[in-house]
Amino acid sequence: MHIVVCTKLVPDPEAAFSMFTVDEHAKRVIPAPGLRWVMSPFDEQAMEAALRIREKQPDSRITVMTLGPDNARNALKHGLAMGADDGVFLSDTAFQEAGSYITAFLLAAAIRKLRGCDLVLTGRQAADWDAGIVGAGIAETLAVPVISFAKDVQIDGGAVRVERVLDDGTEVVEADLPAVVTVSNELGAARAPTLRETMRAARKPVVVWSGADLGWSASAAEAAGIRCVRERVFLPVKNSRCEILEGASPEEQAASLARRLREARVI
Amino acid sequence: MSGVLVIAELVRDVPARLSLELLGLARQIVAQTGGSVSALVFGCDQTASAALIARGADKVFVVDDPRAADYNSDTWTACAAHAADQSAPAVVLSGHTTKGMDLAPRLAFRLNSAAAMGCVSVTWEDGEMRFTRPCYGGSARETVSIRTAPAVATVRSGCYDAAPADAMRRGEIVTLGVDSQASRLRVVERRPEAGDKVRLEDARVVVAGGRGLNGPDGFAVLGELAQVLGGVVGASRVPCDLGWCPHSMQIGLTGKTITPDLYIAVGISGASHHMAGCGGARIIVAINTDPDAAIFRDARFGVIGDFRKVVPALAAEVRKGATDGR
């Protein structure tokens, strides 16, 4: 069983709203300088799902993969410290600002270059752009089935069995391998790296592939990049005109609130 | 390519409110760009098709197979691609629901185009469709244009108004076949959660709890207030992840997007990713012990205090108002 986990390094999504500014000219969100960069939490949970599978099938091999600038290597380090067996780093200046389409094509190309795998796991969306496109894109590009928003992932012979989250409950869906599964927060918390695994991580093999290694050309990048063009990035306006309802007791506060809500005709 | 294709969803055999909002948006788009509005609906009878036409569809593609009514990613994606081939729209719209979030990116790749996910605004500017959506956990917004056709987008609920029903509108109904055998996915079991009678997405009043409830029993306190207000109880992500309440109650970027008239946030800090799911509420009330909580920046009214005292007092006050005949 060979599992590839696709991950992304993002600015810590738990950081406060005030930690972000926007460069409107460059159309980029600028995280504050001191902000931590972490593996996107949904991807971390995809790693967790892979580790749970390997606990039941110890002969499984987990490859953690990422695409990005030099610091993205930290996503691999984290995945290896969590317990992945090896890493693939897709790194090329031509990949800068790669959107969802380019990213999906490149990850799919890298998986092909690995001569495929049994299962691809990734987060339901990256915690920076929150698009939720890449998992589906890898599956469509590789022409394999995809099951999204997994709460639980089990391997059953040659098939993957996934409990997935719906608006009003869950459903259990099966697909024959190879397949792609995107993991949701309902899977539960990801384990923290142990000291032992962190020490071992430095000795685990990591390959680095450039665009040329993946047969990626400037014209292909242009064709994919033109599909979706970022026109503007901005911060939403906050109203900050909250009226705090005072009162000597909770009853007085409640009476005052009820009066306001009646005036606004919402109760 | 012109016009709009709307992927409709039914709730208990009736078009979902969000699907009607998409038809409203689709009419706005074709009023500017020309073209017609098509809708795609799965496994329905004539009544649902008629409702979609009355609300703005010129043509309804019906996948007239009861087995297709329940969502199957492979079947729905194949049918949506087929309907898009037949209607050649400039834009395909679907709701930002678990169905739409699953289908839209697959469809975009299948059609060699691109998708904009979770949009709060879709506009026609300088001859291009532009899509605005929250990103960075709701901390920022981006506007993108899609240069390939058809553009695919999922739209959050409450961003557009449904057009009033017009029983005189006429439209064409086209039956689409489905190859159920082609699905590589097997749905083994569905586990619906027994929830409120009113769906969270449709409720006019929502009382939601967060980490500040300090445990599952706090939701019973909120339930009493919701009941006197004729509302529904929701939650931020933390109580769902901690198992205090089912995940179907989650409001936020990765949960549900709601736009009630009144949203009462109890013990919710107001992180951006939560506000992305409820920021469109008409009036937000925050009840929190922490006067510095971010939620007070988004709320219209705030009460600083212990919810175990304030919430029952508010419920009593509402009951009193009701018996006073106000």
Interface residues (C-beta under 8 A of the other chain):
Chain A: P11 P13 A16 F17 F20 V22 K27 V29 S100 Y101 A104 R124 Q125 A127 D128 W129 D130 A131 G132 I133 G135 A136 G137 A139 E140 T141 P145 V146 I147 S148 F149 K151 R161 E163 V165 L166 D167 D168 G169 T170 E171 V172 V173 E174 A175 D176 S184 N185 E186 G188 A189 I226 R227 C228 V229 R230 E231 R232 V233 F234 L235 P236 K238 N239 S240 R241 C242 E243 I244 L245 P250 E251 Q253 A254 A255 L257 A258 R260 L261 R262 A264 V266 I267
Chain B: Y71 S73 D74 T97 T98 K99 M101 D102 P105 R106 A108 F109 R110 S113 A114 A115 A116 M117 G118 R130 R133 P134 C135 Y136 G137 S139 A140 R141 E142 T143 V144 S145 I146 R147 T148 R184 L185 R186 V187 V188 E189 R190 R191 P192 E193 G195 R199 E201 V205 L229 R237 C240 D241 H247 S248 L253 T254 K256 D261 L262 A271 S272 H273 G279 R282 I283 V285 A286 P291 A294 F296 R297 D298 A299 R300 F301 G302 V303 I304 G305 D306 K309 V310 A313 L314 A316 E317 V318 G321 R326
